[in-house]
Amino acid sequence: MEYTLIAELNKKNLLTYLLERQFGNDLLFPNFFPLKDTPFLSFETLIGSKGNPVAADVVTYDASSPLKSRKTVNKLTGSLPPIRIKRKMKESDLNTYNVLKAQAAAGSDVQLLDFIFEDVDFCVDGVLARIEWLVLQAFSQGYVAMTKSTNNGVITADNIDFQMPAANKRKIKSATATRVWDNATAGNPKPLTDIEVIAEAALTAGIILKYALMTRATWHLARKTTEVIQSVLNSTTAGRKPTLAETNAYLFAQDLPQIVLVDSYIDIENDDGTISSVNCWVTKYVTFVPFLNVGNTLSGPIAAETNPPKQATQVKRDRVLVQKYSETDPVAEYTVGMVNAFPTWPTVDRCYRFSTTDTPEADGLDD
């Protein structure tokens, strides 16, 4: 490891750029699982620790305060995994840098600045994109499943389960498969009925659900059904489909959860360089929540920051550490983005996962 070969990328300039640059404006995870620092590389989430408040008792004067028991909670423990991405400037790229640098000396430095900061943007955006994928995978289905196709540096083939209670995993409450939302016959699916069934099941458990999170594709399945058209537009004809605003106004009037769209796409690169675009949310699921901020994404210490190599130029922005260095044989310039982070979901027992397209169950439970 040697010092960076890019003269313009000293620590001061890199920090100035990162502080002024806007990253992750289109990402959804900060709305649901915002980043939170932790001094540890392990985490312990107390599932069930965020329930309704236990009421105090009315007592007589001079009486002792009634002793209440602690809630029975489950613990989900784990380690914060390293999230890493690296980009390389080869000798040909460095030759391009030299050409642009010569042009900048003549008074045109826009292309030079775009070129030297491109890898920085790439690495910061890449780290945040992986956090987005982790959070929305967990949020949509209650677990994270990493495979070679979704995480090229796969660390485990096992699902990372956030322990959503079995009673909170639901299917359409019907004895027939015709009620699935992707049924081509508009009169068969009953999305509004399904939303009401989930809301009532939660209310029985003392949970008031406020939002129903789904992809745009799932929403489009719902809005073209006869039930939604007739109920929302108060019409027996299918002249047009209701808008999201109209549907949410109807749901609000019925004291039912509001629909929130959660489309978020990232690109994933495989070993052969093939890049595919994926939706971070598992489309068939709708997640019902009592509030939008349901957890945190814990960010732990990074060894490269606490024990920095002398030759590396390092700057940190929003928990993402950017590191610049070079190698001599062959000559190359490297940019690395890194964070140790993972979502924690202490309110998972107050959220409901609903499958819109799997074979329904008569009792509504996802058996």
C-alpha positions in Angstrom: 0.0 0.0 0.0 1.3 3.5 -1.0 0.0 7.0 -0.8 -2.7 8.1 -3.3 -1.5 9.0 -6.8 -4.2 11.6 -7.2 -2.7 14.9 -6.0 -6.1 16.6 -5.8 -7.4 14.0 -3.3 -5.8 15.1 -0.1 -7.7 14.7 3.2 -9.0 18.3 3.2 -10.3 18.3 -0.3 -11.8 14.8 0.1 -13.6 15.8 3.3 -14.9 19.1 1.7 -16.3 17.1 -1.2 -18.0 14.5 0.9 -19.6 17.1 3.2 -21.0 19.0 0.2 -22.1 16.0 -1.8 -25.6 14.7 -1.3 -25.7 10.9 -0.9 -28.7 8.6 -0.6 -31.5 11.1 -1.2 -33.6 8.4 -2.9 -32.9 5.7 -0.4 -35.8 4.6 1.9 -34.0 2.8 4.7 -33.4 6.0 6.8 -37.2 6.5 7.1 -37.6 3.0 8.7 -34.2 1.9 10.1 -32.1 5.1 10.5 -28.4 4.7 11.2 -27.3 4.6 14.8 -23.8 4.3 16.2 -22.7 1.5 18.5 -19.3 1.0 20.1 -19.6 -2.8 19.5 -19.4 -5.1 16.6 -22.1 -7.3 18.0 -25.7 -6.5 18.8 -28.5 -7.7 21.0 -32.1 -6.8 20.1 -34.8 -7.3 22.7 -37.9 -8.4 20.6 -41.1 -7.4 22.4 -39.5 -4.6 24.4 -41.5 -1.9 22.5 -45.1 -2.9 23.4 -47.9 -0.8 24.8 -47.2 0.9 28.2 -48.3 -1.0 31.3 -50.6 1.1 33.3 -49.9 2.1 36.9 -52.5 1.2 39.6 -54.6 3.6 41.6 -53.8 2.9 45.3 -54.6 4.3 48.7 -52.3 6.7 50.5 -49.5 5.1 52.5 -49.7 2.0 50.4 -46.6 0.6 48.7 -46.4 0.8 44.9 -47.6 -2.3 43.1 -44.8 -4.3 41.7 -45.1 -5.2 38.0 -43.4 -8.0 36.1 -41.1 -7.5 33.2 -42.4 -8.4 29.8 -41.2 -11.7 28.4 -39.0 -10.8 25.5 -36.8 -12.7 23.0 -33.3 -11.8 22.2 -31.9 -11.7 18.7 -28.1 -11.5 18.8 -25.5 -11.3 16.0 -22.5 -9.6 14.6 -22.4 -6.5 12.5 -21.1 -7.7 9.1 -18.5 -5.8 7.2 -19.9 -4.1 4.0 -17.1 -3.4 1.5 -16.7 -2.2 -2.0 -13.6 -1.3 -4.0 -12.8 0.3 -7.3 -9.5 0.4 -9.2 -7.9 2.9 -11.5 -5.7 0.9 -13.9 -2.7 2.3 -15.7 -4.9 3.4 -18.7 -7.2 5.3 -16.3 -4.2 7.0 -14.7 -3.1 8.1 -18.2 -6.6 9.6 -18.7 -6.1 11.4 -15.4 -2.8 12.9 -16.6 -4.5 14.1 -19.8 -7.3 15.7 -17.9 -4.9 17.2 -15.5 -3.0 18.8 -18.4 -6.3 20.2 -19.8 -7.2 21.6 -16.4 -4.0 23.5 -16.3 -5.2 25.3 -19.4 -8.4 26.3 -17.5 -10.9 23.4 -17.9 -11.0 21.4 -14.7 -14.7 20.2 -14.7 -13.9 16.9 -16.4 -10.9 16.3 -14.1 -13.0 16.8 -11.0 -15.7 14.5 -12.3 -13.1 11.9 -13.1 -11.2 11.9 -9.8 -14.4 11.9 -7.6 -16.3 9.3 -9.7 -14.8 6.4 -7.7 -15.6 8.1 -4.4 -19.2 8.5 -5.4 -19.3 4.9 -6.6 -18.1 3.5 -3.3 -20.2 5.6 -1.0 -23.3 5.0 -3.1 -22.5 1.2 -3.2 -22.3 0.9 0.6 -25.6 2.7 1.1 -27.2 0.6 -1.6 -26.3 -2.6 0.2 -27.7 -1.2 3.5 -30.9 -0.4 1.6 -31.1 -3.9 0.3 -30.6 -5.5 3.7 -33.1 -3.3 5.4 -35.9 -3.6 2.8 -35.3 -7.4 2.4 -35.8 -7.8 6.2 -38.7 -5.3 6.4 -40.6 -6.9 3.6 -40.3 -10.6 4.5 -39.0 -10.8 8.1 -35.7 -12.3 7.2 -32.7 -11.7 4.9 -31.6 -14.5 2.5 -28.2 -14.0 0.9 -27.2 -16.0 -2.1 -24.5 -15.7 -4.7 -26.9 -13.9 -7.0 -27.9 -11.3 -4.5 -24.6 -10.9 -2.6 -21.5 -11.9 -4.6 -19.4 -12.0 -1.5 -21.9 -14.3 0.2 -21.0 -15.0 3.9 -23.8 -17.5 4.7 -26.4 -19.6 2.9 -28.7 -19.5 5.9 -31.5 -17.0 6.3 -31.0 -14.3 8.9 -34.4 -14.4 10.7 -35.7 -11.5 12.7 -38.1 -13.7 14.6 -41.5 -12.3 13.5 -44.1 -14.2 15.5 -45.9 -16.9 13.5 -49.3 -15.2 14.2 -48.1 -12.0 12.4 -47.3 -13.8 9.2 -50.5 -13.8 7.3 -52.1 -15.0 4.0 -55.4 -14.2 2.5 -58.2 -15.5 4.7 -59.9 -17.7 2.2 -60.4 -21.3 1.3 -59.7 -20.8 -2.4 -56.8 -19.5 -4.4 -59.0 -17.2 -6.5 -58.6 -14.4 -4.0 -54.9 -13.8 -4.7 -54.2 -10.2 -5.8 -52.6 -11.2 -9.1 -55.7 -13.1 -10.2 -56.6 -11.8 -13.7 -60.3 -11.7 -12.9 -60.9 -8.2 -11.3 -63.9 -9.4 -9.3 -62.0 -12.1 -7.4 -59.3 -10.4 -5.3 -60.5 -8.3 -2.3 -57.6 -6.1 -1.2 -59.7 -3.8 1.0 -61.2 -6.8 2.7 -57.7 -8.3 3.3 -56.4 -5.0 4.7 -59.4 -4.9 7.1 -58.8 -8.5 8.2 -55.1 -7.8 9.0 -56.0 -4.5 10.9 -58.6 -6.3 13.0 -56.3 -9.2 13.8 -53.7 -6.7 15.0 -56.3 -4.8 17.0 -57.2 -7.9 18.8 -53.6 -8.2 19.9 -53.7 -4.5 21.1 -51.8 -3.1 18.0 -53.2 -0.3 15.9 -51.7 -0.5 12.4 -51.2 2.8 10.6 -49.5 1.9 7.4 -49.4 -0.8 4.7 -46.1 -0.8 2.8 -46.1 -2.3 -0.7 -44.4 -2.0 -4.0 -45.9 0.0 -6.9 -46.6 -3.3 -8.7 -48.6 -4.7 -5.8 -50.5 -1.4 -5.5 -51.3 -1.6 -9.3 -52.7 -5.1 -8.7 -55.0 -3.8 -6.0 -56.2 -0.6 -7.7 -57.6 -2.5 -10.7 -59.8 -4.8 -8.7 -63.6 -4.4 -8.7 -63.7 -4.0 -4.9 -61.3 -1.1 -4.9 -62.8 0.6 -7.9 -66.4 0.3 -6.5 -65.6 1.2 -2.9 -63.2 4.0 -3.5 -64.9 5.7 -6.4 -68.4 4.7 -5.2 -69.1 3.4 -8.7 -70.3 0.2 -10.2 -68.5 0.8 -13.5 -64.9 0.3 -14.2 -64.4 3.6 -16.0 -61.0 4.3 -14.4 -58.8 3.1 -11.6 -58.6 5.1 -8.4 -55.4 7.1 -7.5 -53.3 6.3 -4.5 -54.5 9.6 -2.9 -58.2 8.7 -3.4 -57.6 5.2 -2.0 -55.8 6.4 1.0 -58.6 9.0 1.7 -61.1 6.1 1.6 -58.9 4.0 3.9 -58.5 6.9 6.3 -62.3 7.3 6.4 -62.6 3.6 7.2 -60.0 3.9 9.9 -57.7 1.5 8.0 -53.9 1.6 7.4 -52.7 4.0 4.7 -50.8 2.6 1.7 -47.1 3.6 1.4 -45.1 2.7 -1.7 -41.7 1.3 -1.2 -40.0 0.8 -4.5 -36.2 1.0 -4.4 -33.9 -0.5 -7.0 -30.2 -1.2 -6.8 -27.7 -2.9 -9.2 -25.8 -6.0 -8.3 -22.7 -7.1 -10.1 -21.7 -10.8 -10.4 -18.3 -12.5 -10.9 -18.5 -12.1 -14.7 -19.2 -8.4 -14.5 -22.9 -8.9 -15.3 -25.0 -6.2 -13.7 -28.7 -6.7 -12.9 -31.2 -4.4 -11.4 -33.2 -5.7 -8.4 -36.1 -4.3 -6.3 -34.9 -4.4 -2.6 -38.5 -5.1 -1.5 -39.9 -8.6 -2.0 -42.8 -7.7 -4.2 -45.4 -10.2 -3.1 -45.4 -9.0 0.5 -47.2 -6.1 2.2 -45.9 -5.2 5.6 -48.2 -3.5 8.1 -46.7 -1.3 10.8 -48.0 0.9 13.6 -45.4 3.6 12.8 -42.7 4.0 10.1 -39.6 4.2 12.2 -39.6 0.6 13.4 -35.9 0.0 14.2 -32.3 1.1 13.6 -29.4 0.2 11.4 -26.5 -0.2 13.9 -23.1 1.0 12.7 -20.0 -0.2 14.6 -16.3 0.7 14.7 -14.1 -0.1 11.7 -10.6 -1.4 12.3 -9.2 0.4 9.3 -10.3 3.7 11.0 -9.3 2.9 14.5 -5.9 1.5 13.3 -5.4 3.4 10.0 -2.6 2.5 7.6 -0.1 5.4 7.4 -0.3 5.6 3.6 -4.1 5.7 3.4 -6.1 8.9 3.0 -9.3 8.4 5.0 -12.5 10.5 5.3 -15.8 9.5 6.8 -19.3 10.6 5.9 -22.6 9.3 7.4 -20.7 6.2 8.9 -19.2 5.3 5.5 -15.4 5.3 5.6 -13.7 6.2 2.3 -10.1 5.1 1.9 -7.7 6.1 -0.9 -4.3 4.4 -1.6 -2.2 3.1 -4.5 0.0 0.1 -5.4 3.2 0.1 -7.4 3.3 -3.2 -9.2 1.3 -2.8 -11.3 0.6 0.8 -10.8 -3.0 1.3 -9.7 -5.1 3.6 -7.6 -7.8 2.2 -5.3 -10.9 3.7 -3.6 -12.6 1.7 -0.9 -15.9 2.2 0.8 -16.6 0.4 4.1 -19.0 0.2 7.0 -19.9 -2.4 9.6 -23.7 -2.3 9.8 -26.9 -4.3 10.1 -30.5 -3.5 10.8 -32.1 -4.3 14.2 -35.9 -4.6 14.6 -37.1 -4.6 18.2 -40.7 -3.9 17.1 -41.0 -6.9 14.8 -43.6 -8.4 17.0 -45.9 -5.4 16.4 -45.6 -5.6 12.6 -47.5 -7.9 10.2 -46.3 -9.5 7.0 -49.0 -10.3 4.5 -48.6 -12.4 1.3 -50.7 -11.3 -1.5 -50.0 -14.0 -4.0 -49.3 -17.3 -2.2 -52.0 -19.9 -1.8 -54.5 -18.5 0.7 -55.2 -20.2 4.1 -58.7 -20.5 5.5 -57.5 -19.2 8.9 -55.4 -16.3 7.4 -52.2 -17.6 9.0 -49.1 -18.2 6.8 -48.7 -21.8 7.8 
